[in-house]
């Protein structure tokens, strides 16, 4: 009998296993919604436990690489969870009467399932009152500030995130003004289902208001005996008697790290040692080595083109005390890898780049104030494609001011820069300009060979006239405000940067005092770059961006032709109008006199045909969307150009590029490949449909790091 029972149990177990092995596993082919008038499908899908299975291509890539995604199988037990999540989502967004149902359809032939959710949103509930209790002991000016920050009235639909945002702002503001333990109880949400209104009651717990009572320093690490406690205290800049501020603690910790003296640094309150209404502050540090030899690879987007190279740097930390950092850096990089990949030849015209030598001295304080000061001296040699070779020698002193919390500006940098530049123009470039100029003379092709004439004219230009030398000094200021929600991948908010420079003002003052006329042009340069990311997509991995950039370079005294080349504007490249190569968009050439002389040629050449212009306008519209995993895509339209004068600006001269790209979002920075097409070329206004992509130079490929803007 016992043997029979055991036999039956074993037989039943094998039957169950066999039945399970024959179960069909369905992939989720599609998830759809009906009745979702207030929220997009993408937004609703993002909160579901059930997710659509990735494409076959993504699954194929994932089968042999770490990219892509594996299949997602349907689990009917997750549907009640999804319904609960959807109803909760509607509730926290002000739809307290929302109801959700679901059904699914099986496609047995393709082993797929189609899942649909039916939503009855019901009416939206708006705020009626936002009552705050417990703030009676708080100074009235603090209460007014937190009440003025967010205005929630009866026209606004209830949203839990709005409530949380106000509570977090109030908490942080109070903790930055002495109330170290400021907190609040979970808000009470009172729902009036008759009038569709919501009352919010919040009870705050202010606690005591604390002042700082002393600052202690704890040092570890190999360099601990080489850094004074007083220096650390000065950098932290938190004094006894100051009201406790969480913001000041974080800012002090950032300043410590910026000195590069510390492998680890933390600034914390010692809660266990609070006495009455005071709290001590402790600084814990791990001081690193004072000397470092640092080799590194270079990856950057200077000049709107991707550069790859190598650098070697030596640094001496705490140089003569006061946390000064002395650095000597040597680097070299090749420019525009994408152009080389399109035309992989090791010829002289396809490999270009720069070499750079710099001596830098930095310190975190200036005369006891929180002004990060940097003095750098440099020698840079650049090879600019077929255009020219340039050497730059200069010195620059800059001041980076630490700004107060909750102000519009997030960065403020001023600087003084002296630079000597020398450019030697290549024969290929001069010949190209000569041909363009000659071809603009009406009817010249009927009686002369333009190529031959250009070659003759080139031969008559002495070597001394094929180069230009400039001395330039600048006083500048850069203002910035970054109000985006993410530094690397913003999806909301805006950022704006403004740079203003005055050229040769110091020379003017010196000459004025000496009673001499200025020997160089006086000019100003202004550049504004703004980006805006509206809430087009609800998803956190998709973004829509708009960029506008405008600049002017104007000589208000002297000849603008003597303004250095590296100060002028160019467009095109991986962060500019992407249908063109880096620095390819420059002002159109001007007409020559009917009777051509070498003097006329030289004059026009240097005034109008140097690589760069005096007015720039650019814009971009871009949609960034995640495809799968860390792989994303982009669709973009770029437009813009560079001009010499206001009267040259016409709509038909604005270049337009469109294209697409792919992104790999690594853990530290995005890498991107963009394919740009000249949708409208001012130099060749034929429709793109009448052009050959490669032969007519319609296509441009860019490889870069970071987003285009």
Secondary structure, 3 states (H helix, E strand, C coil): CHHHHHHHHHHHHHHHHHHHHCCCCCEEEEEEEECCCCCCHHHHHCCCCCCCCCCHHHHHHHCCCCCCCCCCECCHHHHHHHHHHHHHHHHHCCCCCCEEEEEEEEECCCCEEEEEEEEECCCCCEEEEEEEECCCCCCHHHHHHHHHHCCCCCCCECCHHHHHHHHHHHHHHHHCCCCCCCEECCCEEEEECCCCEEEEEEEEECCCCCEEEEEEEEEECCCHHHCCHHHHHHHHCCCCCCECCHHHHHHHHHHHHHCCCEEEEEEEECHHHCECCEEEEEEEEEECCCEEEEEEEEEECHHHCCEEEEEEEEEEECCCCCCCEEEEEEEEEEECHHHHHHCCCCCCCCCCEEEEEEEEEEECCECCECEEEEEEEEEEEEEECCCEEEEEEEEEEEEEECCCCCCCCCEEEEEEEEEEEEEEECHHHHHHHHHHHHHCCCCHHHCCCHHHHHHHHHHHCCHHHHEEEEEEEEEEEEEEEECCCCCCCCCCEEEEEEEEEEECHHHHHHHHHHCCCCCCCEEEEEEEEEEEECCCCCCCCCEEEEEEEEEEEEEEECCHHHCCHHHCECECCCCCCCCCCCCCECCCCCCCCCCCCHHHHHHHHHHHCCCCECEEEEEEEEEEEEEECCEEEEEEEEEEEEECCHHHCCHHHCEEEEEEEEEEECCCCEEEEEEEEEEEECCECCCHHHCCCCCCCCEEEEEEECCCC
